[in-house]
Amino acid sequence: MTSDAPASGADTQSTNTLDNREFRASYMVHGLRAYLADQIRALRGNRSQREFGRLIGKPQSVVSRLENEDYGKLTLQTLLDIAEKLDIALVVRFADFPTFLRTVAEASPEAMAPAGYEGVSAHAIASRDQSGDKHVAR
């Protein structure tokens, strides 16, 4: 009798860890989809999907899909539209895996549902950036 299972525990461990490139890629895709779906749910807060949809200019059916981590067709333009309607920023960047893991593990209320624009604090940060204290891509 033959088995499709790996011959040893070490083989299983190497294929189901971040050391394995294919596993890492799959983990990243799943983790990002789950994080975005959870964040959209958090941004919706206590509103119904229909109410949130009106706020962001999308039908309820779109909100439902955006909150489904298995949807997989979320576009950058949709995220930009949501950010604009909610008056929040959107950060999209490539990162190393430790940074990715820290980011998707961050589930504080502030990280999941950031507040809209606050002129005074944002202006202070922008002014500091222009003075050379911090680098922000323009």
N, C-alpha and C positions, 0 to 999 in steps of 0.2 A: 504494500500500500504506500502510495506517495502522498506527500503533503505540499501544499503551496506555501506553508509557513516557513520563515527563515530558519536555518539550521541552529542558530544560537540566539540568545538574548542580546548579544552584542550587535548582531545584524539588525535586529528590530530597533534597537536603540539608535543606530546610526541612520536609519531611514526615517525615523519619526522624531527627529530633533532639528533644531535650527542649524546643526552642522551639515544637514543635507540640503542642497540647493533647491531641489523641487519642493521639499516640505516647506522650506523657508518662503518660497514664492507663494505657495498656497496659503500659508499662515498669514502672510502679509495681506493678501487679497481678502481673505475672510475677516481678518482683524480690522482692516480699514472699512469694509462694508458694514460690519457690525457696529463699529464706533460711529460712523456717520448716521446710520439708522437710529442708534440710541441718542445721538446728539439732536437729530431732528425731532425725535419724540420729546426730548427735554426742552427744546426751543418752543415746542407747541404748548408745553405746560399743561394747564387745566382746561385749555380750549378744546373744543371738539375738532375733529379733522376738518370738518366743513368750515368752522370759524377760522381755523388756522389757514386753510386754503384761501379764504377770502382775503386774509391779511397779506399773504405772499403772492396773491394773484394766480393761484393754481386751483383746479377743481379738487374736490375731496378725494377722488380716485387717484390723483397724482400724489397727494399727501400719503395715502395708504401705501402706495408703492415705495415712496421715499423712506417710509418707516420700516420697510421689509428688507432685511439685510440680504436676502436672496435675489432681490430685484436685479441688481447688476448693471443697470443702464443709466445710472446717475451721471449727469453731465456736468462739466465745469460751469457751463452757462446757467444751469439750474441752481447750482450752489451760489453763483454770483448774484442771480436774481433774488434768492432768499436773503443773502447778506444785505443787499441793497434795501429790500423791503423792511427788514428788521433793524436797519441802520447799525449793523455790526460789520466787523472786518472778516475777511476770509483769508486764511493762510494756506497756501499749497506749496509744498517744497519737497525735494528729494532729501532723504536722510539716511544715515547709517542705521543698522538694526537696533542698537541700544537706544538711540533717540526715538525710533519708531515705537519700540516696546514701552518706553516711558510715556510717550504721548498717548497711546491707546489705553494705557493703564490709568491715566489721569481721569478720574470720574467725579471730581469735585463739582458742586453746583456752578461755580464760576467758570470752569472749563467746559462743562456740558451746555450751559445756557448763558453765555456772556451777556452783560448788560449792553444796551444800545449806546450810541455815542455820548460821551461825557466831555463836552468841549474843553473844560478847564484842564483836566488831567491829560487828555490827548494832546492838547496844545502844548503843555509843558514837556511832554515826551518828544513831540516833533521839534520843539525849540532846542531841546538838549541834543537831539540827533543832528540838527543843522550846525550846531557848534562843534561837532566832531566827537562827542562823547560816546556815541553808539552808532553802529552802521545798520541802516535799513535800506533794502533794495528799492530803487525808484524806477 
